Amino acid sequence: MRLRELLFGCVDLHAVAHAGVLEWRGDGFFRATACDGVTVRGVGSDAEAVAELLRRAEVLQAEGPVYRARPAHEVVDFGWTSEASAAATDLDVDFAHQLGDGRPASLMGRLQELGRAVPSNRVEREVLAQAGAIALNASAPQVGSHRLFMPPFDGSDVGALGVERSATRGWATWVQWVDPRLLTSTNAKVWGDIDRRPRRDTVVRVSEWLRDAAAEGQLDAWLSNMFAHDPMLLHRLEGPAGPVYEVLRGTHRAHAARIWDLPWVLARVQVERLAKPLRPRTPLMEALWESLSRRGLMSAENDGDCWYLHEAAAEWMLTPPAMAVQWNAMYERLYPGALQAFTGMSVGELFDADRWAAALLA
């Protein structure tokens, strides 16, 4: 299969390319523009992968699946060049645009209000930060990162169900304003408790810097310092009602954004974990996947013990029950009622591992 073949599988990108929306170079680098002006860059080995990446970036709209996991002999295991990677991650112009004309209309007013409300006394700020963290950990605890499409590194890595040596078919990245409530996990799993040596007081100081910027008319500079220098990196994961994001870089800023209730964060968003072949590894997982398929919650083909995923609106449901219900609970907090409508299950069945497994296997 030639690189840049615009027709592959069920995907035909000729119309998108001819309309000038998509540029796809011979080294795999691609660039596309969404209707809101966001530029999506990445690398891809085949049209299915590029189409799926553009769908997740909301450049393309699709009623059904545009991507499927495939056996290694059907696809290219894509190794991109340093030039392609550099082109895909050159985002300075994108950050400048989002900090100027691309920022949300109400952003500056919201930040001004927040800054004015920050106490002048440092001890008061510390107390408020501690109280905010306690409230967050009670109402919106972080979830563990699932490794569904990764091969296990040892026998204890029970949530990693990927097949070794599966093809990596591409990734995409762009700059976007994100609601901090959608940040579901960071490298520090407890809000407000970041174990770094030496310890940094960034979370509290963010409020101090915001207070000073609001008082001095320097919110533009505050935004640039907060988000454009060593930008936050978020991994986007799909759900039936909308995405959520794992924080890969920028843990202190993510905690500060949640604790101080910032209206948005500006970050580099990345999609990289496209579906790869899976192996259930236990009879229970195989039975759960068969039930998810019967219920229409996933679509896949299997060849022996290898499963090739076509569609799953909530990929975390393919993980072991303990992790699946943790993600279910998080997602229902963010998108109330979405999973109940999507699955037809009750809150009790969605949130309890034993009831989740029993309901699927019934």
Secondary structure, DSSP 8 states (H G I E B T S, - for coil): --TT-SEETTEE-HHHHHTTSEEE-TTSEEEEE-TTS-EEEEEESSHHHHHHHHHHTTSS--SS-------GGGS------HHHHHHHT--HHHHHHHHTTTS-TTHHHHHHHHHHHS-SSHHHHHHHHHHHHHHHHHHS-------TTS--SSTT-TT--B-TT----EEEEEEEEE-GGGEEE-SSSBTTB---SS---HHHHHHHHHHHHHHHT-HHHHHIIIIISS-EEEEEE--SS--EEEEEE-HHHHHHHHHTT-S-EEEEEEE------B---SHHHHHHHHHHHHTTS-EEEEETTEEEEEE-SSGGGGS-HHHHHHHHHHHHHHSTTHHHHHH---HHHHH-HHHHHHHHH-
